[in-house]
Amino acid sequence: MAQTERTEYVFTVKEYGEGTPWIMLEGLRETLTCLGHGFLGLDLKKGTDLTKAREIAAYLNKHVAGIAYTKIK
């Protein structure tokens, strides 16, 4: 038996360290309960600059409707 959760997220560019970009998934209304009080993030390949990270986030925001997690029991 499987149980699936779905919700809407927005992809936001953040930086860590000395300006290394990454993309954070921020829940628009609620987050997936399986995450608890955490969040999901996407680490980008080495050499990806802030401009490219913003382009990637914009593309994801335009084409991704939501995130799903399925737990197999």
C-alpha positions as CSV (number, residue, x, y, z in Angstrom):
1,M,0.0,0.0,0.0
2,A,1.3,3.5,-0.8
3,Q,0.4,6.9,0.6
4,T,1.2,10.0,-1.4
5,E,1.3,13.6,-0.2
6,R,1.3,16.5,-2.7
7,T,1.7,20.3,-2.3
8,E,2.8,23.4,-4.2
9,Y,6.2,24.8,-3.8
10,V,8.1,27.8,-5.2
11,F,11.8,27.5,-6.1
12,T,13.9,30.3,-4.6
13,V,17.6,30.9,-5.1
14,K,19.7,31.1,-1.9
15,E,23.4,31.3,-1.3
16,Y,25.7,29.6,1.2
17,G,29.4,29.8,2.0
18,E,31.1,32.4,-0.1
19,G,28.2,33.0,-2.5
20,T,27.5,29.4,-3.7
21,P,24.0,29.3,-5.1
22,W,21.4,26.6,-4.3
23,I,17.7,26.4,-4.8
24,M,15.3,26.1,-1.8
25,L,11.8,24.6,-2.2
26,E,9.5,26.8,-0.2
27,G,5.9,25.6,0.5
28,L,3.3,28.0,-0.7
29,R,0.7,26.9,1.8
30,E,1.9,23.9,3.7
31,T,4.9,21.6,3.5
32,L,4.9,17.8,3.1
33,T,4.4,16.4,6.6
34,C,7.2,13.9,6.0
35,L,9.6,16.8,6.1
36,G,8.6,17.8,9.6
37,H,10.1,21.2,10.3
38,G,12.7,20.8,7.5
39,F,12.9,21.8,3.9
40,L,14.2,20.5,0.6
41,G,17.0,22.1,-1.4
42,L,18.7,21.5,-4.7
43,D,22.5,21.7,-4.8
44,L,23.6,22.9,-8.2
45,K,26.7,21.7,-10.1
46,K,30.0,23.3,-9.4
47,G,30.5,26.5,-11.4
48,T,26.8,27.4,-11.6
49,D,26.7,31.1,-11.1
50,L,23.9,33.2,-9.5
51,T,22.4,34.3,-12.8
52,K,22.2,30.7,-14.1
53,A,20.7,29.6,-10.8
54,R,18.0,32.2,-11.1
55,E,17.3,31.0,-14.7
56,I,16.9,27.4,-13.4
57,A,14.6,28.5,-10.6
58,A,12.5,30.5,-13.0
59,Y,12.2,27.5,-15.4
60,L,11.2,25.2,-12.5
61,N,8.6,27.7,-11.3
62,K,7.1,27.9,-14.7
63,H,7.0,24.2,-15.4
64,V,6.7,22.3,-12.1
65,A,3.1,22.3,-10.6
66,G,3.9,20.7,-7.3
67,I,6.0,18.2,-5.4
68,A,4.9,14.7,-4.3
69,Y,6.2,12.2,-1.8
70,T,5.0,8.6,-1.8
71,K,5.6,6.4,1.2
72,I,5.5,2.7,0.6
73,K,4.1,0.8,3.5
